[in-house]
Amino acid sequence: MRAMILAAGLGTRLRPLTDTVPKPLVDVAGAPLIAYPLALIREAGIRDVIINLHHLGARIRETLGDGSSYGVSITYSEEDPILDTGGAIQKAQRFLRDDTFVVLNSDSVMDLDLARVIAWHREKRAVATMVLRDDDAAAAYGLIETDQDHRIRRFLGRPPDVDIPLEARMFAGVHIFEPHVFSFMRPGRFGINAETYPAMLAAGQPLYGYPFAGYWSVLDTPEGLVRGRRELAAGGPLAPTRRP
């Protein structure tokens, strides 16, 4: 298996810090933020990782190098112009297309057993699995709604009417995909949540939501960064063996 970490964003909500430091390299409890998703990948037994680059990408490449110090092998995908989430994954198709693959955001820290999620995804025979979580602010992030078997039936309000009971959660920043997902992608800039998932749902593809109840924090705002730094520096919600 292979994995991708999305790291090309401008980090606008963390400016002025991210004017000179790319968001994936912001220090969090003595490690760059991107070290946390790298640790999840490594602990799941995945060694081959591709990271997309745009804003201050040379700094990320210089810091992470070939990935050996993080226990992985890193390939880089340069973007100019930036391609958004869907375009970034589609551009990395040649690296990812041979097997089940994982895509993670670079700005989230979570205590997730990624290997278990991958096994669950395969048991469901899913084409795509999103890690979902309960949150009081879920509606602000966008609701992903699943049936009692955890199959996604409504995505960000589409379709408008579903005649079975649904549970609403929010996306936690981790996808598991089968290569068939590339059939619903095109070259160029586009968002996977805005374009690919709705097209797959409309086509009746088996999309699932893995319910996750562990620690999760997104560090993409000044408030989120302060909270995440405090929690992780305290040794807090992540066990030491799950730290980068």
C-alpha positions as CSV (number, residue, x, y, z in Angstrom):
1,M,0.0,0.0,0.0
2,R,0.9,3.6,-0.5
3,A,-0.2,6.9,1.1
4,M,-0.5,10.6,0.2
5,I,-0.3,13.6,2.5
6,L,-1.9,16.8,1.3
7,A,0.6,19.5,2.1
8,A,0.4,22.1,-0.6
9,G,-2.0,24.6,1.0
10,L,-1.2,28.2,1.7
11,G,-2.1,28.1,5.4
12,T,-3.9,31.4,5.1
13,R,-5.7,31.1,8.5
14,L,-2.4,30.8,10.3
15,R,-0.9,34.0,8.7
16,P,1.5,35.7,9.4
17,L,3.2,32.6,10.8
18,T,2.7,30.7,7.5
19,D,4.1,33.6,5.4
20,T,7.6,32.2,6.3
21,V,6.9,28.7,7.6
22,P,4.7,26.2,5.6
23,K,1.9,24.9,7.7
24,P,3.1,21.3,7.7
25,L,6.4,22.4,9.3
26,V,4.8,24.5,12.1
27,D,6.2,23.2,15.4
28,V,3.8,21.2,17.6
29,A,5.3,19.7,20.8
30,G,8.8,19.5,19.4
31,A,7.9,18.0,16.0
32,P,6.7,19.4,12.7
33,L,2.9,19.1,12.3
34,I,3.3,16.8,9.3
35,A,5.2,14.3,11.5
36,Y,1.9,13.2,13.1
37,P,0.2,11.9,9.9
38,L,3.6,10.4,8.9
39,A,3.6,8.5,12.2
40,L,0.0,7.2,11.5
41,I,1.2,6.0,8.1
42,R,4.3,4.3,9.5
43,E,2.4,2.6,12.3
44,A,0.0,1.1,9.8
45,G,3.0,-0.6,8.0
46,I,2.9,1.7,5.0
47,R,6.4,2.9,3.9
48,D,5.8,4.6,0.5
49,V,4.4,8.1,0.8
50,I,3.9,10.9,-1.7
51,I,3.5,14.5,-0.5
52,N,2.2,17.3,-2.7
53,L,4.0,20.7,-2.5
54,H,3.2,24.3,-3.5
55,H,3.5,27.0,-0.8
56,L,7.2,27.0,0.4
57,G,7.5,23.5,-0.9
58,A,11.3,23.6,-1.0
59,R,11.3,24.1,2.8
60,I,9.2,20.9,3.3
61,R,11.4,18.9,0.9
62,E,14.6,20.2,2.7
63,T,13.2,19.3,6.1
64,L,11.8,15.9,5.4
65,G,14.3,14.7,2.8
66,D,13.8,11.2,1.6
67,G,11.7,10.4,4.7
68,S,14.2,7.9,6.2
69,S,14.4,9.8,9.5
70,Y,10.6,9.3,9.8
71,G,10.7,5.6,8.9
72,V,9.2,6.1,5.4
73,S,10.2,6.7,1.8
74,I,8.9,10.0,0.5
75,T,8.2,11.0,-3.1
76,Y,7.2,14.6,-3.9
77,S,4.6,16.0,-6.3
78,E,5.2,19.6,-7.2
79,E,2.2,21.7,-8.1
80,D,2.3,25.0,-9.9
81,P,-0.5,26.1,-9.9
82,I,-2.0,24.6,-6.8
83,L,-4.5,21.8,-7.7
84,D,-6.8,21.5,-4.7
85,T,-7.5,18.1,-3.1
86,G,-8.9,16.3,-6.0
87,G,-6.5,17.6,-8.5
88,A,-3.6,16.8,-6.2
89,I,-4.7,13.1,-5.9
90,Q,-5.3,12.8,-9.6
91,K,-1.9,14.2,-10.4
92,A,-0.4,11.5,-8.2
93,Q,-2.3,8.7,-9.9
94,R,0.7,6.9,-11.3
95,F,2.1,6.6,-7.8
96,L,-1.1,5.5,-6.2
97,R,-3.1,3.5,-8.7
98,D,-1.9,0.0,-8.2
99,D,-3.6,-0.8,-4.9
100,T,-5.7,0.5,-2.0
101,F,-4.2,3.8,-0.9
102,V,-4.6,6.3,1.9
103,V,-4.9,10.1,1.8
104,L,-4.4,12.2,4.9
105,N,-4.5,16.0,5.6
106,S,-1.2,17.4,6.9
107,D,-2.9,19.6,9.6
108,S,-4.7,17.1,11.7
109,V,-3.5,15.1,14.7
110,M,-5.5,12.1,15.7
111,D,-5.1,8.9,17.7
112,L,-6.3,6.6,14.9
113,D,-5.6,3.0,14.3
114,L,-5.1,3.3,10.5
115,A,-4.5,-0.4,9.9
116,R,-7.8,-1.2,11.5
117,V,-9.6,1.4,9.3
118,I,-7.9,-0.1,6.2
119,A,-9.1,-3.6,7.2
120,W,-12.6,-2.3,7.8
121,H,-12.6,-0.6,4.4
122,R,-11.7,-3.9,2.8
123,E,-14.3,-5.9,4.7
124,K,-17.0,-3.5,3.5
125,R,-15.7,-3.8,-0.1
126,A,-15.8,0.0,-0.3
127,V,-14.4,2.0,-3.2
128,A,-13.9,4.9,-0.7
129,T,-14.0,5.2,3.1
130,M,-14.0,8.5,5.0
131,V,-13.1,8.6,8.6
132,L,-16.0,10.4,10.3
133,R,-16.5,11.8,13.8
134,D,-19.2,13.2,16.0
135,D,-18.8,16.9,16.7
136,D,-21.1,19.7,17.9
137,A,-19.8,21.8,15.1
138,A,-20.3,19.1,12.4
139,A,-22.8,21.1,10.5
140,A,-20.3,23.9,10.1
141,Y,-17.8,21.6,8.6
142,G,-20.3,19.8,6.4
143,L,-22.4,16.7,7.2
144,I,-21.7,13.3,5.9
145,E,-24.7,11.0,6.5
146,T,-24.6,7.2,6.8
147,D,-27.1,4.4,7.2
148,Q,-27.1,1.8,9.9
149,D,-24.4,-0.2,8.0
150,H,-22.2,3.0,7.8
151,R,-22.7,3.4,4.0
152,I,-22.8,7.0,3.0
153,R,-26.2,8.0,1.7
154,R,-26.1,11.8,1.8
155,F,-23.1,13.9,1.1
156,L,-23.1,17.6,2.1
157,G,-26.9,17.7,1.7
158,R,-27.1,15.7,-1.6
159,P,-29.4,14.1,-2.5
160,P,-31.9,16.3,-0.7
161,D,-34.2,13.4,0.2
162,V,-33.3,10.0,1.6
163,D,-36.1,7.7,2.9
164,I,-34.2,5.9,5.6
165,P,-32.8,7.0,9.0
166,L,-29.3,8.5,8.8
167,E,-26.6,9.4,11.2
168,A,-24.7,12.7,10.5
169,R,-21.0,13.2,11.3
170,M,-18.1,15.3,10.0
171,F,-15.1,14.3,8.0
172,A,-11.9,13.9,10.1
173,G,-9.4,14.2,7.2
174,V,-8.5,10.6,6.3
175,H,-9.6,8.8,3.2
176,I,-9.1,5.2,2.1
177,F,-9.5,4.6,-1.7
178,E,-9.5,1.9,-4.3
179,P,-7.9,2.8,-7.6
180,H,-11.4,2.9,-9.2
181,V,-11.8,6.4,-7.7
182,F,-9.7,7.7,-10.6
183,S,-12.5,6.9,-12.9
184,F,-14.4,9.8,-11.3
185,M,-11.5,12.3,-11.6
186,R,-10.1,14.6,-14.3
187,P,-6.8,16.5,-14.7
188,G,-6.8,20.1,-13.4
189,R,-7.9,21.8,-10.2
190,F,-10.9,20.5,-8.3
191,G,-11.9,19.6,-4.8
192,I,-12.6,15.9,-4.0
193,N,-15.4,16.7,-1.6
194,A,-17.0,19.2,-4.0
195,E,-16.8,17.1,-7.2
196,T,-15.6,13.5,-6.8
197,Y,-17.6,12.2,-3.9
198,P,-20.9,13.6,-5.1
199,A,-20.3,12.0,-8.6
200,M,-19.5,8.6,-7.0
201,L,-22.5,8.8,-4.7
202,A,-24.8,9.6,-7.6
203,A,-23.3,6.6,-9.5
204,G,-24.2,4.3,-6.7
205,Q,-20.6,3.5,-5.7
206,P,-20.0,1.9,-2.3
207,L,-18.9,4.7,-0.1
208,Y,-18.5,4.2,3.6
209,G,-17.9,6.3,6.7
210,Y,-15.8,4.8,9.5
211,P,-17.0,6.1,12.9
212,F,-14.1,7.4,14.9
213,A,-14.4,8.5,18.6
214,G,-10.8,9.0,19.6
215,Y,-8.7,12.2,19.9
216,W,-8.8,14.5,16.9
217,S,-7.5,18.1,16.5
218,V,-7.1,20.2,13.4
219,L,-4.4,22.8,13.8
220,D,-5.3,25.2,11.0
221,T,-6.2,28.3,13.0
222,P,-4.4,30.2,15.7
223,E,-6.8,28.9,18.3
224,G,-6.5,25.4,17.1
225,L,-2.7,25.6,17.0
226,V,-2.6,26.9,20.6
227,R,-4.9,24.2,21.8
228,G,-3.1,21.4,20.0
229,R,0.3,22.5,21.2
230,R,-1.0,22.6,24.8
231,E,-2.6,19.2,24.6
232,L,0.3,17.4,22.9
233,A,3.0,19.1,25.0
234,A,1.2,17.8,28.1
235,G,1.6,14.3,26.9
236,G,-2.1,14.4,26.6
237,P,-4.4,12.5,24.4
238,L,-1.8,10.6,22.3
239,A,0.1,7.8,23.9
240,P,3.9,8.2,23.7
241,T,4.1,5.2,21.3
242,R,1.9,7.1,18.9
243,R,4.0,10.3,18.9
244,P,6.3,11.1,16.0
